[in-house]
Amino acid sequence: MKIGPEIMKLLAKSYAANEMIKQRFGRYDLAFKTDEGGRPMMLFIGKADAAGKIKGERFTRRLLTDETGNVIKDHWDNKGKV
């Protein structure tokens, strides 16, 4: 599974710092954990069960910045099924 351009638009936004954000996107349930800057760093995508846990796939973000905070490298790695 790949992350589509519509979901990438959601992940490009800033959110509350150090939070787990849950939302519905089309037929998928999304949950992502943000870092201290409010940037999504871990994504769970799939179907939520009755307890709210996502059954699907997990992605983590590789984000490399320089000393001034400019983004050098930014990509998402698929870490497999959850």
CYANA upper distance limits for C-alpha pairs under 8 A (distance plus 0.5 A):
  1 MET  CA     57 GLU  CA      8.48
  1 MET  CA     78 ASN  CA      8.45
  2 LYS  CA     78 ASN  CA      8.39
  3 ILE  CA      7 ILE  CA      6.87
  3 ILE  CA      8 MET  CA      7.17
  4 GLY  CA      8 MET  CA      6.74
  5 PRO  CA      9 LYS  CA      6.81
  6 GLU  CA     10 LEU  CA      7.33
  7 ILE  CA     11 LEU  CA      6.84
  7 ILE  CA     25 PHE  CA      8.46
  8 MET  CA     12 ALA  CA      6.58
  9 LYS  CA     13 LYS  CA      7.47
 11 LEU  CA     39 ARG  CA      8.05
 11 LEU  CA     40 PRO  CA      6.50
 12 ALA  CA     39 ARG  CA      8.02
 12 ALA  CA     40 PRO  CA      8.33
 13 LYS  CA     39 ARG  CA      7.54
 14 SER  CA     37 GLY  CA      8.16
 14 SER  CA     38 GLY  CA      5.58
 14 SER  CA     39 ARG  CA      5.68
 14 SER  CA     40 PRO  CA      7.97
 15 TYR  CA     34 THR  CA      7.69
 15 TYR  CA     38 GLY  CA      5.16
 15 TYR  CA     39 ARG  CA      6.90
 15 TYR  CA     40 PRO  CA      8.14
 16 ALA  CA     34 THR  CA      7.76
 16 ALA  CA     38 GLY  CA      5.56
 17 ALA  CA     34 THR  CA      6.34
 17 ALA  CA     35 ASP  CA      6.24
 17 ALA  CA     36 GLU  CA      5.32
 17 ALA  CA     37 GLY  CA      6.15
 17 ALA  CA     38 GLY  CA      4.55
 17 ALA  CA     39 ARG  CA      7.98
 18 ASN  CA     33 LYS  CA      7.28
 18 ASN  CA     34 THR  CA      5.47
 18 ASN  CA     35 ASP  CA      5.49
 18 ASN  CA     36 GLU  CA      5.94
 18 ASN  CA     37 GLY  CA      8.44
 18 ASN  CA     38 GLY  CA      7.13
 19 GLU  CA     33 LYS  CA      6.18
 19 GLU  CA     34 THR  CA      5.99
 19 GLU  CA     35 ASP  CA      8.17
 19 GLU  CA     38 GLY  CA      8.44
 20 MET  CA     31 ALA  CA      7.10
 20 MET  CA     32 PHE  CA      6.05
 20 MET  CA     33 LYS  CA      4.94
 20 MET  CA     34 THR  CA      7.07
 21 ILE  CA     31 ALA  CA      5.94
 21 ILE  CA     32 PHE  CA      5.81
 21 ILE  CA     33 LYS  CA      6.87
 21 ILE  CA     34 THR  CA      8.34
 22 LYS  CA     29 ASP  CA      7.96
 22 LYS  CA     30 LEU  CA      6.16
 22 LYS  CA     31 ALA  CA      4.79
 22 LYS  CA     32 PHE  CA      7.15
 23 GLN  CA     29 ASP  CA      6.58
 23 GLN  CA     30 LEU  CA      5.84
 23 GLN  CA     31 ALA  CA      6.96
 24 ARG  CA     28 TYR  CA      6.53
 24 ARG  CA     29 ASP  CA      5.09
 24 ARG  CA     30 LEU  CA      6.41
 25 PHE  CA     29 ASP  CA      6.56
 25 PHE  CA     30 LEU  CA      7.30
 28 TYR  CA     45 ILE  CA      6.95
 28 TYR  CA     46 GLY  CA      5.70
 28 TYR  CA     47 LYS  CA      6.35
 29 ASP  CA     45 ILE  CA      6.35
 29 ASP  CA     46 GLY  CA      5.92
 29 ASP  CA     47 LYS  CA      5.80
 29 ASP  CA     48 ALA  CA      6.55
 29 ASP  CA     54 ILE  CA      7.64
 30 LEU  CA     43 LEU  CA      7.61
 30 LEU  CA     44 PHE  CA      6.23
 30 LEU  CA     45 ILE  CA      5.26
 30 LEU  CA     46 GLY  CA      7.27
 30 LEU  CA     54 ILE  CA      8.17
 31 ALA  CA     43 LEU  CA      6.36
 31 ALA  CA     44 PHE  CA      5.64
 31 ALA  CA     45 ILE  CA      7.18
 31 ALA  CA     54 ILE  CA      8.09
 32 PHE  CA     40 PRO  CA      6.52
 32 PHE  CA     41 MET  CA      7.58
 32 PHE  CA     42 MET  CA      5.85
 32 PHE  CA     43 LEU  CA      4.84
 32 PHE  CA     44 PHE  CA      6.62
 33 LYS  CA     40 PRO  CA      6.13
 33 LYS  CA     41 MET  CA      6.39
 33 LYS  CA     42 MET  CA      5.70
 33 LYS  CA     43 LEU  CA      7.21
 34 THR  CA     38 GLY  CA      5.64
 34 THR  CA     39 ARG  CA      5.59
 34 THR  CA     40 PRO  CA      4.70
 34 THR  CA     41 MET  CA      5.97
 34 THR  CA     42 MET  CA      7.65
 35 ASP  CA     39 ARG  CA      6.10
 35 ASP  CA     40 PRO  CA      7.01
 35 ASP  CA     41 MET  CA      6.86
 40 PRO  CA     61 ARG  CA      8.19
 41 MET  CA     60 THR  CA      6.31
 41 MET  CA     61 ARG  CA      5.41
 41 MET  CA     62 ARG  CA      8.28
 42 MET  CA     58 ARG  CA      7.82
 42 MET  CA     59 PHE  CA      6.28
 42 MET  CA     60 THR  CA      5.00
 42 MET  CA     61 ARG  CA      6.70
 43 LEU  CA     58 ARG  CA      6.19
 43 LEU  CA     59 PHE  CA      5.49
 43 LEU  CA     60 THR  CA      6.78
 44 PHE  CA     54 ILE  CA      6.95
 44 PHE  CA     56 GLY  CA      7.52
 44 PHE  CA     57 GLU  CA      6.28
 44 PHE  CA     58 ARG  CA      5.13
 44 PHE  CA     59 PHE  CA      6.94
 45 ILE  CA     54 ILE  CA      7.18
 45 ILE  CA     55 LYS  CA      8.05
 45 ILE  CA     56 GLY  CA      6.14
 45 ILE  CA     57 GLU  CA      5.99
 45 ILE  CA     58 ARG  CA      7.09
 46 GLY  CA     54 ILE  CA      6.31
 46 GLY  CA     55 LYS  CA      5.94
 46 GLY  CA     56 GLY  CA      4.64
 46 GLY  CA     57 GLU  CA      6.93
 47 LYS  CA     54 ILE  CA      5.91
 47 LYS  CA     55 LYS  CA      5.85
 47 LYS  CA     56 GLY  CA      6.95
 48 ALA  CA     52 GLY  CA      5.67
 48 ALA  CA     53 LYS  CA      5.72
 48 ALA  CA     54 ILE  CA      4.75
 48 ALA  CA     55 LYS  CA      6.56
 49 ASP  CA     53 LYS  CA      6.08
 49 ASP  CA     54 ILE  CA      6.92
 49 ASP  CA     55 LYS  CA      7.64
 54 ILE  CA     82 VAL  CA      7.86
 55 LYS  CA     81 LYS  CA      8.21
 55 LYS  CA     82 VAL  CA      6.14
 56 GLY  CA     81 LYS  CA      6.12
 56 GLY  CA     82 VAL  CA      5.95
 57 GLU  CA     78 ASN  CA      7.93
 57 GLU  CA     79 LYS  CA      7.79
 57 GLU  CA     80 GLY  CA      5.96
 57 GLU  CA     81 LYS  CA      4.90
 57 GLU  CA     82 VAL  CA      5.95
 58 ARG  CA     78 ASN  CA      6.66
 58 ARG  CA     79 LYS  CA      5.93
 58 ARG  CA     80 GLY  CA      6.27
 58 ARG  CA     81 LYS  CA      6.77
 58 ARG  CA     82 VAL  CA      6.85
 59 PHE  CA     76 TRP  CA      6.72
 59 PHE  CA     77 ASP  CA      5.89
 59 PHE  CA     78 ASN  CA      5.02
 59 PHE  CA     79 LYS  CA      5.92
 59 PHE  CA     80 GLY  CA      8.04
 60 THR  CA     76 TRP  CA      6.06
 60 THR  CA     77 ASP  CA      5.84
 60 THR  CA     78 ASN  CA      7.23
 60 THR  CA     79 LYS  CA      7.49
 61 ARG  CA     74 ASP  CA      7.61
 61 ARG  CA     75 HIS  CA      6.29
 61 ARG  CA     76 TRP  CA      4.90
 61 ARG  CA     77 ASP  CA      6.75
 62 ARG  CA     73 LYS  CA      7.75
 62 ARG  CA     74 ASP  CA      6.06
 62 ARG  CA     75 HIS  CA      5.87
 62 ARG  CA     76 TRP  CA      6.58
 62 ARG  CA     77 ASP  CA      7.89
 63 LEU  CA     71 VAL  CA      7.71
 63 LEU  CA     72 ILE  CA      8.22
 63 LEU  CA     73 LYS  CA      6.17
 63 LEU  CA     74 ASP  CA      5.06
 63 LEU  CA     75 HIS  CA      7.29
 64 LEU  CA     71 VAL  CA      6.50
 64 LEU  CA     72 ILE  CA      5.95
 64 LEU  CA     73 LYS  CA      5.43
 64 LEU  CA     74 ASP  CA      6.93
 65 THR  CA     69 GLY  CA      5.85
 65 THR  CA     70 ASN  CA      5.79
 65 THR  CA     71 VAL  CA      4.89
 65 THR  CA     72 ILE  CA      5.70
 65 THR  CA     73 LYS  CA      7.50
 66 ASP  CA     70 ASN  CA      6.07
 66 ASP  CA     71 VAL  CA      7.21
 66 ASP  CA     72 ILE  CA      7.23
